[in-house]
């Protein structure tokens, strides 16, 4: 029930993400834009990204693990230092940044374990 409520709240807060033209042919993301998505694999769940500036954002995800059971939550502060490719139809920025991860393991047992750690992320936004 909690996961359904979390999805409903995130969907209600979502705004569409549009690329903006800054007048020099470079398209960026408007400050304050919130994007929602899904993550597939281990874990599987929901993700969100909120742009604080055109080149900085906070991204987070919550998901359920198939192996080992339990719940994972992570959040990252990412920088978009440069754009790898820019076309009329899309922009391909690179991102990098620090983050944290919290995991609550279940593994089908009565005893639960908890882990926390730092992470460094890098990737592409397509």
Protein Blocks (a to p, Z undefined) as FASTA:
>chain_A
ZZmmmmmmmmmmpccdddddehnopacddehiacddddehjdddddddddfbfkbccddd
ddddfehpaadddddddddfbcfbdcfkbccdddddddddddddfklpabdcdddddddd
ddddZZ
